Amino acid sequence: MTTSVPATAAGPKKGKKVHQIGSKTTTFGVAAIVILALSGCAPGSNTAGAAQPDSGTPTANSWFDQTQFDLENAERTATFTGDPSTPYLQYIEGEMVDPAPFKADGPKKVCFSNAALSNTWRQTGWITMNQQLKVLQGQGIISGMETRNAQDSDDTQVADIDYFIKENNCDAFIIAPNSPQATAPAVQRACDTGKPVIIFDRGAGTDCETVFVHSVGGMAWGIDSATFVADNVAKGGRVIALRTAPGVDVFEQRWAAAQHIFDKAGLKVTDYITGADPTKIKSTITDEIAKGDIDAVWVDLADQAVPAVESFEDAGKDIPIVTGEDSLAYLRAWQDKGFKGFASVYSAFQWRTALLATAMLFEGKPIPKDWVLPQVPVTKDDLDAVVAANKGMPDGHYSSFGGENLPGFPTVWQNRTMP
């Protein structure tokens, strides 16, 4: 069973939001058959929110959606079209966008409304996106990218989008929404201009966009890490779940998927809202250590993992299973300390893909309407190679940044100067 502890004051909205993924037509393998069967009854393509669970599921969580769970579970292992050496260009086959209305002669201006740069994942993606911009400028496809940063504010982002529309100097809009439902009317107004609208990372709360770019999703993220815990902890084992913020769809979906798996595995789980505050994380784990042995700590964001690990060290206890994400801080702690770990991934290279999608429309190239990117976790078998490949990168860097072949590598990412 799962015991939920009342939320403490949560920190700012960190991390990534994911919406319900729309239908898609696929032609590959068993996984594709599952995806195709599910897509016909899946919720609308990016109408984020708390979906009601099927009555037969054991998870009493309003964010749990069995159809979405099954879809992302299948997509985790689907065959992606494209070269694996350029994962930021891979996709699951499906409906393609006709680029004819957007084909352009000469370089065009892009306007980017960004939700925030308030965590290291977003900062990593932002650096990669800007290095890709330099390439596209050099190729004469994009003249420049005017960017406004909403600093985690719905009101600011709505104003930013409306500013771009009123300015009437944008040939395309790229939008990384802060809150899908709150920003939906502004996104719709951008769509009404007739210019291409590229949404990435979080959902837009409307289906009007030209393209939606995202890796598989929050449910898949939670399935990956929770399955690892369930496979390595016996029934009745004790798990502490550290959650970042209530009501933020990406975190809620990660947790809903994990909670569903934990309940089915018969694990005893207590979850805490920490706001990803290291002090709260350490006090929470310290209090739980005093109550008895802990078999695993599951987190919904990389920032939670290292403070949890340090709590066991401070208490003189062996480190149990602690899950994380593909940030170098977590990967190095996992490698150095030798505990059982697992890193879920929400591919940071999608920032690059969003800009490439815009450029491809300008070039008259068809692209997927629902551009689902691969989302491959880091396991023990991969750990040493992934850490070695990112030697010299700062702890805030994410291994799925996808910029190894861009100008400035590796220095620009090492310096982490925000453009």
C-alpha positions, 0 to 999 in steps of 0.5 A, a space after each residue: 500500500 502507499 502512504 502519502 504524507 501531507 505536502 510541505 511548501 513546494 519549490 518552484 516548478 522544476 522539470 518538464 511537463 508532459 501531456 497526453 500523446 495523440 494518435 499515431 500510425 505505426 508499421 513496426 513490430 509487436 510494440 507498434 501493434 500495441 501502440 496502434 491499438 491504443 492510439 485509437 482511443 487515446 486522449 487528445 494530443 496535448 490536453 494535459 490534466 488529471 485524467 481519471 483512472 480505469 475502475 479496475 486499476 489499483 491506483 487511487 490517483 486522479 493523474 493515473 490514466 491506464 490508456 496513456 500508461 499502456 501507450 507510453 509503456 509500448 513506446 518505451 521499446 518501440 522501433 524508431 525511424 532514423 539513425 540511432 547516432 542522431 537520436 534528436 532526428 529519430 521518431 515513431 512513424 505516424 502522421 506527417 506535416 505537409 510543409 508546403 504552406 510553410 516553405 520559405 525563400 531565404 532566412 526566416 525569424 523564429 520567436 521562442 517563448 520559453 517557460 523557464 531556465 530554472 533547472 539544470 535540465 532546461 539549462 542544458 537543453 538551452 545551450 544545445 538549442 543555441 549551438 544548433 541555432 548558430 548552424 542554421 544561421 550559417 546555413 541561411 535557413 534561420 536569420 535569428 531567434 528572439 527569445 522571451 523567458 517566462 521565469 515559471 510564470 503563466 501570466 508572463 508567458 501569456 504576455 510574451 506570446 501575445 507580444 510576439 503576435 502583436 509585434 508581427 515580426 515572427 515567421 514561426 513560433 516555438 513554445 515550451 509551455 509553462 502550464 498547458 491549460 493556462 497558456 492554451 488560449 495564447 497558444 491558440 492565438 499564435 496558431 490563428 496567425 497561420 504561422 507554424 507553431 512548434 510546441 516542445 517539452 510540455 503540452 500546450 493544452 490545445 491541439 492547434 500546433 503544427 508540430 509537437 516535439 517530445 520524448 516518450 513521456 512522464 509515464 514512461 519515465 516513471 515506469 522505467 525507474 519504478 520497474 527497476 525498484 519493483 524488480 529489486 525489492 521483495 514484496 512488502 519492502 519499504 520504499 520512500 518516494 521523493 516528489 518535487 511538486 504537487 499539481 505539476 503534470 510531469 511530476 504527477 505523471 511520473 509518480 502516478 506510473 510509479 505508484 501504480 507499479 509499486 501498488 501492484 508489486 505489494 511494496 510499502 511506499 511513503 511519499 513526500 513533497 520536498 520541493 527538491 529542497 536538499 535540506 527537506 530531503 535530508 531531514 525526510 530521509 533522516 527521519 525515515 531511517 530512524 523508523 527502520 530499514 529502507 529498501 529503496 528511494 525513488 525520486 521524480 527528479 535528479 536533483 533529489 537523488 544526491 541529497 538522499 544518498 548523502 543522508 544515508 552516508 551521514 547516518 552511517 548506513 549502507 546506501 539502498 537502491 536510489 533512483 535518479 536521472 541522467 544528470 552527471 551529479 547523480 551518475 557520478 555518485 552512483 558510480 563512485 559509491 557503488 549503490 544500486 541505481 537507475 537513471 530515467 531519461 527525459 531526453 534533453 536533445 528535444 530542445 535541438 529537435 524543436 529548432 530543427 523541426 522549424 528549419 525543416 518546415 522552412 526548407 519544405 521537408 515533411 516532419 512528424 506532427 507528433 514527433 516522439 523522440 527516443 527516451 533511453 534510460 541509463 542502466 548499470 551496464 551503461 553507466 561507466 561508458 556514459 560517465 566516460 563519454 561526459 568526462 569534463 562536463 559539470 555535475 549539472 550537465 545531462 548525458 542526453 543533451 545531444 550536442 556532441 556534433 555541434 560547434 563549441 563542443 565540449 567547451 560551451 557545455 563545460 562553461 555553461 554560460 547561458 546565452 
